[in-house]
Amino acid sequence: MRSLATSLVALAAAGLLLTQAAASDASWSARVVARGDEIAKKVSRLRGLKIKRPIAMGVMSEDAIRARILERLAEDSPPARRAAEAAMARRWGLVPWELDLDQLTIDLLTEQIAGFYHPVEKKLYVADRPGGDDTWAGMLLAHEIVHALQDQHFDLEPWMKAVAHDGDAHAARAALVEGDGVALMLEYTLAEQGLPPPWSNPAIVRLLTTSLDPVGGGDLLGRAPLAIRQSLMFPYVRGLEFVAHLRRTQPWRRVDDAFRRPPRSTEQILHPELYLADEKPHVITAVVPPGMREVHQAVWGEAGWSMFYETHGVAPATAMSAAAGWGGDRVLLVAAAGDAGATAAPVRTTGLALLTFDTALDATEAWAALTHALDALVIGAEISSATDRHRWLDATGRITAAERRGAAIAIVTGAPLPAWRALLDGVWTWKVVGAPPPPSPGPVTEPEPLGAP
């Protein structure tokens, strides 16, 4: 039940992505580690978290980092699960059909990680590669030391694994972890220059988060598909905004409280006022259709649906606005019960989804973005259009359809021609807790017998 974002975030969490141009002195990494104890004392005082035990630190070669990424990948997500996640991403058009997602993930993290804290080993590592100046060294260590202190006080590994079944909640917790690290890193850097924290000025926060966006860069991350790039950067960018909101008027103890009552969803990260109000997401339970088997399922959350819309051509600001008002979702990937090879050939899979919203007005705004995105997703033609119903036929003879009822939307994509109507009707029977049931469907304005295109 993990998502593409969950897998990437699990690997990148507690690590700092490389954003500093390399210098020529290859002994830089060792010199960084040598400053560790000195910086740890300053970070501990600034962050208000005591050093309970000495923080072990070391230097790791790029080959060793790559091996560690592979090891962590196998621990967090076995090959069968990763293949299912990749099939889900391909079916919904988040990545190209031919993309080797495993290889891209490994290459990206090997290239990008400048340092990381390993919560199982209880050790901080700096990548053994040319680095930057003393300011960058301090930023890198401050960020990773925060993760070590988080672990000593909040026990990161089981804290993250507690929501491993819910990709949206997992991404929200990762955003708290990384937002805390980035915010403290910036405060530490400013304090070293005798400057106060910047959180009272929203314009500065926007400038800081904008500077973290790698789009258009010459490295692999800058060239990666939007879904990959946003999945990796969400904890750093949106997490920083979330922590900055808490720090605007509150001491660091308020961030400690967030570890004790973690954000429940990416919606709460994107809208801190909803976190403070503890707005709970709707819980949706999917039902696998008769004669089919589950390949994968996930909760995408507000951040995931915004990413889906933008991937398929919706303008970023419109995508974010359309995803706001999200109440809950469940996305299910299925295949014919006897089709054991569908994971490796996602074209034979079918995607099902149910989205709920806070109000019918929110669903109406999402509907416009969703239908635009689905029209871009399907390589084929729209064959039926009504106010609350759309249907497309793709080049392989499969159906994509969406319906809106009140504050809920049901979707089927890549459905076999004879079964699409039954599959879509089945989505409407999924159990939803925390939201009013959708109204009964209105009269169908066109004949739609089972199996009609």
C-alpha positions as CSV (number, residue, x, y, z in Angstrom):
1,M,0.0,0.0,0.0
2,R,3.0,2.2,-0.4
3,S,3.2,4.7,-3.2
4,L,6.0,5.8,-5.6
5,A,6.5,8.9,-3.4
6,T,6.8,6.7,-0.3
7,S,9.5,4.5,-1.7
8,L,11.6,7.5,-2.9
9,V,11.1,9.4,0.4
10,A,12.0,6.3,2.5
11,L,15.3,6.2,0.8
12,A,16.0,10.0,0.8
13,A,14.7,10.6,4.4
14,A,17.3,11.6,6.9
15,G,19.7,12.5,4.0
16,L,20.6,15.8,2.5
17,L,20.4,16.2,-1.3
18,L,23.5,17.6,-2.9
19,T,23.0,21.3,-3.9
20,Q,26.5,22.7,-3.7
21,A,28.9,22.7,-6.7
22,A,32.0,20.6,-6.1
23,A,35.3,22.1,-5.2
24,S,38.7,20.6,-6.0
25,D,39.9,19.5,-2.6
26,A,39.1,15.8,-2.2
27,S,40.0,15.8,1.5
28,W,37.0,18.0,2.3
29,S,34.8,15.2,3.6
30,A,37.3,14.2,6.2
31,R,37.6,17.8,7.4
32,V,33.9,18.1,7.6
33,V,33.6,15.1,9.9
34,A,36.4,16.5,12.1
35,R,34.2,19.5,12.9
36,G,31.3,17.2,13.9
37,D,31.5,17.5,17.7
38,E,31.9,21.2,17.6
39,I,28.9,21.7,15.3
40,A,26.8,19.1,17.2
41,K,27.1,21.2,20.5
42,K,25.9,24.3,18.7
43,V,23.1,22.5,16.9
44,S,21.9,20.9,20.2
45,R,21.7,24.3,21.9
46,L,20.0,26.0,19.0
47,R,17.5,23.1,18.4
48,G,16.9,22.5,22.1
49,L,17.5,18.8,22.0
50,K,20.1,17.4,24.3
51,I,22.8,15.1,23.0
52,K,21.9,11.9,24.8
53,R,24.9,9.9,23.5
54,P,27.9,10.8,21.3
55,I,27.0,11.0,17.6
56,A,29.1,8.6,15.6
57,M,30.3,10.1,12.2
58,G,32.2,8.8,9.3
59,V,33.0,9.2,5.6
60,M,31.5,6.9,3.0
61,S,32.7,6.3,-0.6
62,E,30.3,6.8,-3.5
63,D,30.4,3.0,-4.2
64,A,29.6,2.3,-0.5
65,I,26.7,4.8,-0.7
66,R,25.4,3.0,-3.7
67,A,25.6,-0.3,-2.0
68,R,23.8,1.1,1.1
69,I,21.0,2.5,-1.1
70,L,20.6,-1.0,-2.6
71,E,20.5,-2.5,0.8
72,R,18.0,0.0,2.1
73,L,15.9,-0.4,-1.0
74,A,15.7,-4.2,-0.4
75,E,14.9,-3.7,3.3
76,D,12.1,-1.1,2.8
77,S,10.6,-2.5,-0.4
78,P,11.2,-6.0,-1.7
79,P,11.5,-6.5,-5.5
80,A,7.9,-7.6,-5.9
81,R,6.6,-4.6,-4.1
82,R,8.8,-2.2,-6.1
83,A,7.6,-3.8,-9.3
84,A,4.0,-3.3,-8.3
85,E,4.7,0.3,-7.4
86,A,6.3,0.9,-10.7
87,A,3.4,-0.7,-12.5
88,M,1.0,1.6,-10.7
89,A,3.1,4.7,-11.7
90,R,3.2,3.5,-15.3
91,R,-0.6,2.8,-15.5
92,W,-1.4,6.3,-14.3
93,G,1.2,7.9,-16.5
94,L,3.4,9.2,-13.7
95,V,6.5,7.8,-15.4
96,P,7.1,6.6,-19.0
97,W,6.2,3.0,-19.7
98,E,9.8,2.1,-20.6
99,L,11.5,3.7,-17.6
100,D,13.6,1.5,-15.3
101,L,12.4,3.1,-12.1
102,D,14.7,1.0,-9.9
103,Q,17.8,2.1,-11.8
104,L,16.7,5.8,-11.9
105,T,16.1,5.8,-8.2
106,I,19.5,4.3,-7.4
107,D,21.3,6.6,-9.8
108,L,19.5,9.7,-8.5
109,L,20.3,9.1,-4.9
110,T,23.9,8.1,-5.5
111,E,24.3,11.3,-7.4
112,Q,22.4,13.6,-5.0
113,I,23.1,12.5,-1.5
114,A,25.9,14.5,0.1
115,G,25.4,13.1,3.6
116,F,22.9,11.0,5.5
117,Y,22.1,9.7,9.0
118,H,21.5,5.9,9.3
119,P,18.9,5.4,12.1
120,V,19.7,1.7,12.4
121,E,23.5,2.1,12.7
122,K,23.0,5.3,14.7
123,K,25.7,6.9,12.6
124,L,26.1,10.0,10.4
125,Y,27.9,9.7,7.1
126,V,29.4,12.3,4.7
127,A,29.9,11.4,1.1
128,D,33.6,11.0,0.2
129,R,33.6,13.4,-2.7
130,P,34.9,17.0,-3.4
131,G,32.7,19.5,-1.5
132,G,32.4,23.2,-0.9
133,D,33.4,25.9,1.6
134,D,33.2,26.0,5.4
135,T,29.7,27.4,5.2
136,W,28.4,24.5,3.1
137,A,30.2,22.1,5.4
138,G,28.5,23.5,8.4
139,M,25.1,23.4,6.7
140,L,25.6,19.7,5.7
141,L,26.6,18.6,9.2
142,A,24.0,20.7,11.0
143,H,21.3,19.1,8.9
144,E,22.4,15.5,9.6
145,I,23.1,16.2,13.3
146,V,19.4,17.3,13.6
147,H,18.4,13.8,12.3
148,A,20.7,12.2,14.8
149,L,19.0,14.2,17.6
150,Q,15.5,13.5,16.2
151,D,16.4,9.8,16.4
152,Q,17.8,10.0,20.0
153,H,14.6,11.8,21.2
154,F,11.8,10.4,18.9
155,D,13.2,7.0,17.7
156,L,12.9,7.6,14.0
157,E,12.9,4.1,12.5
158,P,9.8,2.7,14.3
159,W,8.2,6.2,14.1
160,M,8.3,6.1,10.3
161,K,7.5,2.4,10.0
162,A,4.3,3.0,12.0
163,V,2.7,4.5,8.8
164,A,4.5,2.4,6.2
165,H,1.1,1.1,5.1
166,D,-0.1,4.6,4.2
167,G,2.0,6.4,1.6
168,D,0.4,9.8,2.2
169,A,1.0,9.7,6.0
170,H,4.5,8.4,5.4
171,A,5.3,11.3,3.1
172,A,3.8,13.7,5.7
173,R,6.1,12.4,8.4
174,A,9.1,12.5,6.1
175,A,8.3,16.2,5.5
176,L,8.4,16.9,9.2
177,V,11.8,15.1,9.5
178,E,13.3,16.9,6.6
179,G,11.6,20.3,7.2
180,D,13.0,20.2,10.7
181,G,16.5,19.5,9.3
182,V,16.4,22.2,6.6
183,A,14.9,24.8,8.9
184,L,17.5,24.2,11.7
185,M,20.3,24.1,9.1
186,L,19.3,27.6,7.9
187,E,18.9,29.0,11.4
188,Y,22.4,27.6,12.3
189,T,23.9,29.2,9.2
190,L,22.3,32.6,10.0
191,A,23.3,32.3,13.7
192,E,26.9,31.8,12.7
193,Q,26.7,35.1,10.9
194,G,25.0,36.8,13.9
195,L,21.6,37.0,12.1
196,P,18.1,36.1,13.5
197,P,15.8,33.3,12.2
198,P,13.9,34.4,9.0
199,W,10.5,32.8,9.8
200,S,8.7,36.0,10.5
201,N,9.0,37.1,6.9
202,P,7.0,34.9,4.5
203,A,8.7,36.4,1.5
204,I,12.1,35.0,2.7
205,V,10.5,31.6,3.3
206,R,9.2,31.6,-0.3
207,L,12.6,32.6,-1.6
208,L,14.2,29.8,0.3
209,T,11.8,27.1,-0.9
210,T,12.0,28.4,-4.5
211,S,15.8,28.0,-4.3
212,L,15.4,24.3,-3.5
213,D,13.6,23.5,-6.8
214,P,16.0,21.6,-9.1
215,V,13.9,21.9,-12.3
216,G,16.0,22.7,-15.3
217,G,19.2,21.7,-13.6
218,G,21.9,19.9,-15.6
219,D,22.1,16.9,-13.1
220,L,19.9,13.8,-13.2
221,L,17.4,15.2,-10.7
222,G,16.8,18.3,-12.8
223,R,16.1,16.0,-15.8
224,A,14.0,13.4,-14.0
225,P,10.2,13.0,-14.7
226,L,8.2,15.5,-12.7
227,A,6.7,12.8,-10.5
228,I,10.1,11.6,-9.4
229,R,11.5,15.1,-8.9
230,Q,8.5,16.2,-6.8
231,S,8.4,13.0,-4.8
232,L,12.0,13.5,-3.8
233,M,11.8,17.2,-3.1
234,F,8.4,17.3,-1.3
235,P,9.8,16.6,2.2
236,Y,12.5,19.3,1.9
237,V,10.5,22.1,0.2
238,R,7.0,21.6,1.8
239,G,8.5,20.3,5.0
240,L,10.4,23.5,5.3
241,E,7.3,25.6,4.8
242,F,5.5,23.5,7.4
243,V,8.2,23.9,10.1
244,A,8.6,27.6,9.2
245,H,4.9,28.1,9.9
246,L,5.2,26.5,13.3
247,R,8.4,28.5,14.0
248,R,6.9,31.8,13.0
249,T,5.4,32.4,16.4
250,Q,6.5,29.3,18.4
251,P,9.8,28.0,19.9
252,W,11.4,24.8,18.7
253,R,9.4,22.9,21.4
254,R,6.4,23.3,19.1
255,V,8.2,21.2,16.5
256,D,9.0,18.6,19.1
257,D,5.2,18.4,19.8
258,A,4.7,17.7,16.1
259,F,6.8,14.5,16.4
260,R,4.6,13.5,19.3
261,R,1.4,14.2,17.3
262,P,2.6,13.8,13.7
263,P,0.9,15.2,10.7
264,R,-1.7,12.7,9.4
265,S,-1.5,13.6,5.7
266,T,0.3,15.7,3.1
267,E,-2.8,17.9,3.2
268,Q,-1.8,18.9,6.8
269,I,1.8,19.6,5.6
270,L,0.5,21.8,2.8
271,H,-2.0,23.5,5.1
272,P,-0.5,23.8,8.6
273,E,-3.7,25.3,9.9
274,L,-5.4,22.0,9.2
275,Y,-2.7,20.3,11.1
276,L,-3.2,22.6,14.1
277,A,-7.0,21.9,13.8
278,D,-6.2,18.1,13.4
279,E,-8.5,17.7,10.4
280,K,-8.5,14.0,9.8
281,P,-8.6,12.5,6.3
282,H,-11.4,10.2,5.2
283,V,-10.5,6.6,5.3
284,I,-11.4,4.6,2.2
285,T,-11.3,0.8,2.0
286,A,-11.0,-0.6,-1.6
287,V,-12.7,-3.8,-2.7
288,V,-11.0,-6.0,-5.3
289,P,-13.4,-6.7,-8.1
290,P,-14.5,-10.4,-8.7
291,G,-12.3,-12.3,-11.0
292,M,-9.4,-9.9,-10.5
293,R,-6.4,-9.7,-8.1
294,E,-4.8,-6.8,-6.4
295,V,-1.4,-5.7,-7.8
296,H,-0.9,-2.6,-5.6
297,Q,-2.9,0.0,-3.7
298,A,-2.0,3.4,-2.2
299,V,-3.2,6.6,-0.7
300,W,-1.9,9.5,-2.9
301,G,-3.1,12.4,-0.8
302,E,-3.4,16.0,-1.7
303,A,0.2,16.2,-2.8
304,G,0.0,13.1,-5.0
305,W,-3.1,14.3,-6.9
306,S,-1.6,17.7,-7.4
307,M,1.4,15.9,-8.9
308,F,-0.8,13.8,-11.1
309,Y,-2.6,16.8,-12.5
310,E,0.6,18.7,-13.2
311,T,2.2,15.6,-14.7
312,H,-0.6,15.6,-17.3
313,G,-0.4,19.2,-18.3
314,V,-2.4,21.1,-15.7
315,A,-0.6,24.4,-14.7
316,P,1.1,24.1,-11.4
317,A,-1.0,26.7,-9.6
318,T,-4.2,25.2,-11.0
319,A,-3.1,21.7,-10.0
320,M,-2.4,22.8,-6.4
321,S,-5.7,24.7,-6.2
322,A,-7.7,21.7,-7.6
323,A,-6.1,19.3,-5.2
324,A,-6.9,21.5,-2.2
325,G,-10.1,20.5,-0.4
326,W,-9.0,16.8,-0.7
327,G,-10.7,14.7,1.9
328,G,-9.3,11.2,1.2
329,D,-8.5,8.7,-1.5
330,R,-7.7,5.2,-2.4
331,V,-6.0,4.1,-5.6
332,L,-6.1,0.4,-6.6
333,L,-4.2,-1.4,-9.4
334,V,-5.7,-4.7,-10.4
335,A,-5.2,-7.4,-13.1
336,A,-7.1,-10.5,-14.2
337,A,-6.9,-13.2,-11.5
338,G,-4.9,-15.6,-13.7
339,D,-2.6,-13.0,-15.2
340,A,0.6,-13.4,-13.2
341,G,2.7,-11.4,-15.6
342,A,0.6,-8.2,-15.5
343,T,3.0,-6.5,-13.1
344,A,5.8,-6.7,-15.7
345,A,3.4,-5.6,-18.5
346,P,1.3,-2.8,-16.9
347,V,-0.6,-2.3,-20.1
348,R,-2.7,-5.3,-18.9
349,T,-3.5,-3.7,-15.6
350,T,-6.5,-1.5,-14.6
351,G,-6.4,1.4,-12.3
352,L,-9.3,2.2,-10.0
353,A,-9.6,5.2,-7.7
354,L,-12.1,6.9,-5.4
355,L,-11.5,10.5,-4.2
356,T,-13.5,12.4,-1.6
357,F,-13.5,16.1,-0.9
358,D,-14.5,18.4,1.9
359,T,-17.4,19.9,-0.2
360,A,-19.1,19.4,-3.5
361,L,-17.5,22.7,-4.6
362,D,-14.1,21.3,-4.0
363,A,-15.0,18.3,-6.0
364,T,-16.2,20.5,-8.9
365,E,-12.8,22.3,-9.0
366,A,-10.9,19.0,-8.9
367,W,-13.2,17.6,-11.6
368,A,-12.0,20.2,-14.2
369,A,-8.3,19.4,-13.5
370,L,-8.9,15.7,-13.4
371,T,-10.7,15.5,-16.7
372,H,-8.0,17.6,-18.3
373,A,-5.4,15.2,-16.9
374,L,-7.2,12.0,-17.9
375,D,-7.7,13.4,-21.5
376,A,-3.9,13.9,-21.6
377,L,-3.2,10.5,-20.1
378,V,-5.2,8.5,-22.6
379,I,-3.7,8.0,-26.0
380,G,-7.0,7.7,-27.9
381,A,-10.2,9.7,-28.0
382,E,-13.0,10.9,-25.7
383,I,-16.1,9.0,-26.8
384,S,-18.6,10.3,-24.2
385,S,-18.9,13.6,-22.4
386,A,-21.5,14.9,-19.9
387,T,-21.4,17.3,-17.0
388,D,-20.5,14.6,-14.4
389,R,-19.3,11.7,-16.7
390,H,-16.5,11.4,-19.2
391,R,-15.2,8.3,-21.0
392,W,-12.3,7.7,-23.3
393,L,-11.2,4.8,-25.6
394,D,-7.5,4.2,-25.8
395,A,-5.4,2.8,-28.7
396,T,-5.4,-0.6,-27.1
397,G,-9.2,-0.8,-26.9
398,R,-9.4,-0.1,-23.2
399,I,-11.6,2.3,-21.4
400,T,-10.9,5.2,-19.1
401,A,-13.9,6.7,-17.3
402,A,-14.6,9.1,-14.5
403,E,-17.8,10.1,-12.7
404,R,-18.6,12.7,-10.1
405,R,-21.3,12.4,-7.5
406,G,-21.5,15.3,-5.0
407,A,-18.2,15.5,-3.1
408,A,-16.7,12.3,-4.6
409,I,-15.2,11.2,-7.8
410,A,-14.7,7.6,-9.1
411,I,-12.2,6.7,-11.8
412,V,-11.3,3.6,-13.8
413,T,-8.4,3.7,-16.3
414,G,-7.2,0.9,-18.7
415,A,-10.4,-1.1,-18.1
416,P,-11.2,-4.0,-20.5
417,L,-14.0,-3.0,-22.8
418,P,-16.7,-5.4,-21.6
419,A,-16.1,-4.7,-17.9
420,W,-15.5,-1.0,-17.5
421,R,-19.1,-0.1,-16.3
422,A,-19.1,-2.9,-13.7
423,L,-15.7,-1.9,-12.5
424,L,-16.7,1.8,-12.1
425,D,-19.9,0.9,-10.3
426,G,-17.8,-1.3,-8.0
427,V,-15.6,1.7,-7.0
428,W,-18.7,3.5,-5.8
429,T,-19.3,0.7,-3.3
430,W,-16.0,1.2,-1.5
431,K,-16.4,1.9,2.2
432,V,-15.7,5.6,3.2
433,V,-15.3,6.6,6.9
434,G,-15.4,10.2,7.8
435,A,-17.3,11.6,4.8
436,P,-21.0,11.6,3.8
437,P,-21.9,8.9,1.3
438,P,-22.2,10.1,-2.3
439,P,-25.7,10.7,-3.7
440,S,-27.2,8.1,-5.9
441,P,-26.4,8.6,-9.6
442,G,-28.7,10.7,-11.6
443,P,-30.4,9.5,-14.8
444,V,-28.0,8.4,-17.5
445,T,-28.5,10.6,-20.5
446,E,-27.2,8.1,-23.0
447,P,-27.6,4.3,-23.2
448,E,-24.7,2.6,-21.5
449,P,-25.3,-1.2,-21.6
450,L,-22.5,-3.3,-20.1
451,G,-19.7,-3.6,-22.7
452,A,-20.8,-0.6,-24.8
453,P,-17.8,1.6,-25.8
